[in-house]
Amino acid sequence: MIILTVVAAIFVGKLSPYSLRALTPYMLYFIAVMIWAMSVTIKFSDLSLTFKKGRLIGCGLVTNFIFLPLLCYVLAIFLMSRYPLYAAGFILMGTVPCAGMNVVWTGLLKGDVALALLLGALTMILGIVTIPLLTGVLAGAYVPVDVLGMLNILISALIIPISFGIITRNILEKRSGANAKRHLPVFPPIAAIMAMILMFIMVAVNIPTAPITEDILVVLLVPPLVLFPIAFGGIHLFCNRLLKCAKRETVAIVYSSGMKHLPLAMGVAFVSLGQQAALPIAVAAIFQTLNASLFYKIFQRNTRLTLGCEVLADASQCS
């Protein structure tokens, strides 16, 4: 779906370069609706469980807000320094919370869904502060970053929608009681539609202004091609080998750190840094999805191999 959206946006951007510019003033509204719809599905009352999973939560926060931002910063220095706005947007991408799809991938791989939900809620709340601060520190060398201005944008894009999401969930639970969960599946498609609209607008309005040269293609394609395998692989090694986390926990942390909330990153970059800063994030969305699918297959294969070894070990003991 993401790849189709990007391809369609490229065609529209080429055929009718200025047709979608009228929608750019409404970017914050699209972001707000997306975050509101996501927030309804998050049970923020479960944040009290954070203290019971302190080591795992700490690991997830370190990989989210230290490892990924620094990795994006290093790649921007080596591969994007001649294009300051692209570099700034790419760095901002590393500072945003994890994507809502972290729960879906974790569930498919029979990972720790409760941990993935906790990390999703916590990174969303902490992102209000970490996005402007980390972007100001790491991307300030490339472009002027108005930290307070970005904070004001995030109040509109995160705090207000999250608050309305909590209120909406409380209303549903009071009116429907135990049946409130039946209404929750309505909200993820709303968030997904808003995310696709954001991505479509970002790509379509940027394509006419981006000269498609060999150099630009390298700058836009190589950083995300390198970023996501290193992010997923590095986090997996950190959790599995150093911290000795169980497979379920490792899966949750990998997908809750390696997958970033790119529609939010695109919107914030577009509004606070300029439209060109959003283009590398839109391109990165394709690689993030492909990488998540690739690691899904790797995790599945490793699980089958582990189960096979256990079966053989049991058989040898019985004989």
N, C-alpha and C positions, 0 to 999 in steps of 0.2 A: 504493500500500500504506500509506504514511504517513497519507494523508488518510482512508482507510477505518478505520485504527486509531484516529485521533483521534475520528472520528464515532462509532464503536462505544463508545469510552470515555466520551464525553459521554452517550450513552444509558444505559449501565450506571451512571454516576455519578448520573444523575437518577432512574433507576428503583430502584436499590439503593445508596443513598449510602455505606453503611459496609461493604459486602461485601468490598472489597479492602484495607481498612485492615490486616488481619492479615498482608498480604504486605509491608508497608512496612519491617519490621525486616530483611528479606532483600534490600534494595536493593543493598547492597554486594556480595552474592554474585552477583547478576545482572550487575552491572558487571564483576566479576572474571572471570566466565566469558566475557563478551563480549570483554574485552581479551585474555584468554588465546587465544581463537579467532582474533582478529585478528593477534596476535603470531606465531602459528605460520606465517602466510603471509608475514611480513616477514623478509627476509634481512638481519639486523643486521650481518653481516660485510661487507656492501656499504657500510657507513658510511665505510670507508677511502677511498671514491671522493669523499667530501665535498671534499677538498682539490683535486681536479681540476676541480670545478664550484664553486669558492669564491664567485665573483661571483653566480652564480645562487642558490646556497644562501643567501648573505647576503641577497639580495633577498627570498627566500621567508620567511626568519626575521623580517626587518623588517616585512613585510606581515602575518605571522601574529601577532607578539607586540608590535608597536607600533601599526601602522595600525588593525587591527581592534579591539583593546581601546580605543583612544582614540575611534574612531568610535562604538562602543557606549556609551562614557562620555558623549560629547557628546549623543547621542540620548536617553540616560537623563536627563540634566540638563534638557533642553528638553521632553521628552514624558512622563516617568515620575516626576518628583521628588515628586509628591504620594502616591506609592505606593512607599515605601522598599524593601520586599521584592521587588517586581517589578523595580525599578531595579537592585538588587543582583544579582538572578538574571540580568538582561539583560547587565550588565557582565561577570559571570563567564563568560557564554557566549562573549564575545569573547576570553577568555584561554585557552580550551582548544585542544588540538591540532587539526589538520585531520582531516576525516572520511576513513574508509577508502574511501569512494566516489570520492575524488579520482583514484585510479588507474583506475577504470572509465571515468569521463568523459574523462580524458586519453587513454586507449586508444581510445575511440570516435571521438575527434577527431584520432587519429593524432599525438598530442602526445608529449612526451618522458617516457615511462613510467618510465624509470630515475630521472629527476629527481623525479617524483611519489612514487616509492617512497622515495627518500632523504629527502624532506621529511616524508613520513608517519612514518618511523622517528625522525628527529631531533626533530620537534615532540612526538612521544609521550614521548620521554625527557626533553626540556627542560621539558615541561609539568608534571612532578613539582615543579619549583621555581617556574616562572613562574605557574602557576595561583594558588597561595596568595599569592605576593608581589604580583602585579598586582591581584588581587581585593582584597587588604588595602589597597593604596594607592588604588585607584580607587573601590571600593565602600564603603570604611570610613566615608565621610561619611554614608552612608545607614543602615547597620546595623553593629553590632559584628561584626568578622570575626576569628575565632580562627585566626590564620595557622598556628600550630603544630598546632592541632587538625585543620585542613584538610590540613596536610602529612602527619599520621598517617593520615588517610583515604586520601590519594593513595598512600601506601606500600602500603596494603592493596588499593587499586583499580588501581594501575598497576605498581609495582615488582615485587610478588610475581607477578601474572599474566604480566607480560612475561618474568620469569625462567623461569616454567614453560613459557611459549610457546617460548622459546629451547631449553629442555631437550627439549621435545616434538619440535621440528624436528630437533634433533641425533639423537635416538633414531630418528626416521623415516629420516634420511639414512644412519645407520649400518646399520640393518636392511635398508633397501630400495635403498640406493645411488642410482643415477641414476633409479630408478623412484619415488623419494620424492615427486616432483612430482605423481604420479597421485593421491596421497592428499590433497593440499592443497585441492582444490575442496570437500572435505567441510566445511571450517572456516568459510568466509564465511557459509553459511546459518545456522550455529550463532550466529555473532555477530549476524546480522540478526534472528534470532528473539529473542535476548536484548534487543536494542535495541527491538523492537516491544513486548515485555512491559514493559520499563521505561516506555516512552511511554504505554502503556495504563494502567498503574498511576498514573502521575503525573497524567494528565488526569482519570481516574475519581475519585481521592481529592480533587482540587482543585475540581472542578465544584460539589459541594454547598456549599463554603465561599466560593465566589466569586459575589458578587451580580452578575448579568448586567444591568448598566445601560449606558446609552449611553456614559458616561464610561469605564467599565471596558473596553468593546469598543474604544474609540479608543486607550486606553493599551496594550492587548494587540495590536491589529492594525496600527496605524500605524508603530511603530518598526521591526518586521521588514520591513514593506512598503517602507520607505525604506532600511533598512540594506543589504540584499543587492544591489540594483542599483548603489548607490554603491560598495559593496565590490568587486564584480566589475568595474564600469566603471573605477573608480579604479585598481585593480591592473593592469588591461589597459593603460591609458594610461601608467602608471608604467613598466611593463616594455617596452612596445612603442615608445613615443615617447621616453622619457627614457633608458632603458638600452639601447635598440635591440636587444632580445632577438629571436631568431628566433620564428616563429609556434609551433613545437613547444614551445619553452621557455616562451613566454608562456602557452600553454594550461595547461601543467603548473603554473605558479606561480599562475595565476588560480584554478584548481580546488583547489589545495593550500592556499590562503589564504582564499578566499572561502567555502569550505564548511567548517563547523566540526563537531567531533565532538559533536553535540547530545545523544545518549543519555548520554555521559559527563558533559556539563555538567549535564544534568537530575539525574543521580544525585548528583553532588557538591553541587549546590545544595540538593537535598532533604535530604541528610544533614547538611550543615554550616550552611546558612542557614535552613532551614525549608521546609515543603512549598509554601507560596505562591511562594517564589522560583523554583520549577521550572516554574510554569505559563507564564510568557512564553516560556520556552525551548521548551516543547512546541508552543506556537502558532507559534513561529519555524520549527520543523521543516517545516511545510507550505510556508511562503514560500521556505525554502532550496531545497527540492526543485523547486518551480515555477520559481524563478529559474535554477537549474542547467539545467533543460530549455530555458528561454528563451534563455540564452546559448549553449547547444549549437546551437540553430537559427541564432543570429546568426553564430557561428563558422563553421558549415557554409555559410551564405549567402556570407560574406566569402571563404571558400576557393573556392567556385564562381566568384565574380566575378573573383578573382585568376587562376584557371586560364583563365577565358574571355578575360581581357585578354592573358595570355601567348600563348594560341592565336592571337588576332588579330594580335599583334605578330609572331609567327613567320610567319604567312601574308603579312603585308605585306612582310616581309624577303625571303621567297621570290619574291614577285611583282616 
